[in-house]
Amino acid sequence: MDVLPADEVAEKLADLHSKAFGGKTRGRFSMPREDFRELSGRQRLDPVVITDVNAALFQNHNLALVECGKTAIGVIDAGKVIAWRKPPKKFL
C-alpha cells in the first residue's frame, strides 16, 4: 500500500465528489474512516493527515472535509458550508 501525499488524496476525494452514485449525479458524500484510511494508503490516520487533506481539498478544489466523530469522513462543497446560516452576535 503506497502512502499518498495530501494533494493526491484530495484529488481522489474531489474525483469522487464529481462522480454519479447514490442517486445523485455529483455532490457531497461520506465514507467510513476505514475507507478513507485505505484510500490514503495509510495504516493509521494521524490528525495531521486529516488537516493536510482538508487544506489541499479547500485550496485546490473548494471542498471541505468534515470529520463525523470516529466513524466517518464527509466531503462537501465549501460554498455550501459558507452559505449556512450565521448566528447573531448576541448568541456568541
C-alpha positions in Angstrom: 0.0 0.0 0.0 1.6 3.3 -1.1 1.2 6.3 1.2 -0.3 9.1 -0.8 0.5 12.8 -0.2 -2.3 15.0 0.9 -2.8 16.6 -2.5 -3.2 13.2 -4.2 -5.8 12.1 -1.6 -7.6 15.4 -2.1 -7.6 14.8 -5.9 -9.2 11.3 -5.3 -11.8 12.8 -3.0 -12.6 15.6 -5.5 -13.0 13.0 -8.2 -15.4 11.0 -6.0 -17.3 14.3 -5.4 -17.8 14.7 -9.1 -19.0 11.1 -9.8 -22.6 9.9 -10.0 -23.5 7.4 -7.3 -26.1 7.1 -4.5 -28.9 8.5 -6.7 -27.1 11.8 -7.3 -25.1 13.0 -10.3 -22.4 14.6 -8.1 -22.0 16.2 -4.7 -21.5 15.6 -1.0 -20.7 12.2 0.3 -19.5 10.4 3.4 -17.3 7.3 3.8 -16.2 5.2 6.8 -12.9 6.3 8.3 -11.5 2.9 7.4 -12.2 3.6 3.7 -10.6 7.0 3.9 -7.6 5.4 5.6 -7.3 2.8 2.8 -7.8 5.5 0.1 -4.9 7.5 1.6 -2.6 4.4 1.7 -2.1 4.6 5.5 -2.0 2.0 8.2 -3.4 4.6 10.7 -4.9 8.0 10.4 -3.0 10.7 12.3 -4.8 14.0 12.8 -2.2 15.8 10.7 -3.3 13.7 7.7 -6.9 14.9 8.1 -5.7 18.5 8.4 -3.4 18.4 5.4 -6.0 16.7 3.2 -8.6 19.2 4.3 -6.3 22.1 3.4 -5.5 20.6 0.0 -9.2 19.9 -0.7 -10.1 23.5 0.1 -7.2 25.2 -1.7 -7.3 23.1 -4.8 -11.0 22.1 -5.1 -13.1 24.4 -2.9 -14.3 21.4 -1.0 -14.4 20.9 2.8 -13.6 17.7 4.7 -15.8 17.0 7.7 -14.9 14.6 10.5 -18.0 12.9 11.7 -16.8 11.5 15.0 -14.7 8.4 14.9 -16.7 6.7 12.3 -17.0 8.7 9.1 -15.4 11.4 6.9 -17.6 13.7 4.8 -16.8 15.8 1.8 -19.0 18.8 0.9 -18.7 21.9 -1.4 -17.1 24.6 0.7 -19.5 27.1 -0.8 -22.4 25.3 0.8 -20.8 25.5 4.2 -20.1 29.2 3.8 -23.7 29.8 2.9 -25.1 28.1 6.0 -26.9 30.4 8.4 -24.8 32.5 10.8 -25.6 33.0 14.5 -26.4 36.6 15.6 -23.7 38.3 17.6 -25.9 38.3 20.7 -25.7 34.5 20.8 -21.9 34.4 20.7 
